Amino acid sequence: MNQWESLARSLHYNTEQEMWTNLYLNKNLSIANLSARFACAPHTIRMRLKKAGVTMRPRGGENNIKYEVTPELEAEIDRDGVAAVAERLHVTVQALYRRVYYKRGRHRRSTAVQEASPETALSPSECPPEKSRQ
């Protein structure tokens, strides 16, 4: 009997598989939560779940909510800001920003850069000299 079988029996489960099924699937505890409770790495919990044949949930939690990035959503972000829209969608600001700007390849440039034109740009002679690195 290995240490995990012993642990399962000490927690009043008949088998390790029964323990993982109850804790992970029935009680809906996360891998991070289980690893903290059992004082081991999340990878260890993942491997034990896999060995026990327990089907793992998809990653991401509430930030993995599927929503369509539409022109209306982008207009709403422009109007209200990323933080306000993220709060309405119940996701973190970072998750929304990543989805809209990085996943879609739409990195926003600052307004100053967008409005710069060749006429307003500095010529090389007007640029401050670079400091030498020692």
Secondary structure, 3 states (H helix, E strand, C coil): CCHHHHHHHHCCCCCHHHHHHHHHHHCCCCHHHHHHHCCCCHHHHHHHHHHHCCCCCCCCHHHHCCCCCCHHHHHHHHHHCHHHHHHHHCCCHHHHHHHHHHCCCCCCCCHHHHHCCCCCCCCHHHCCCCCCCC
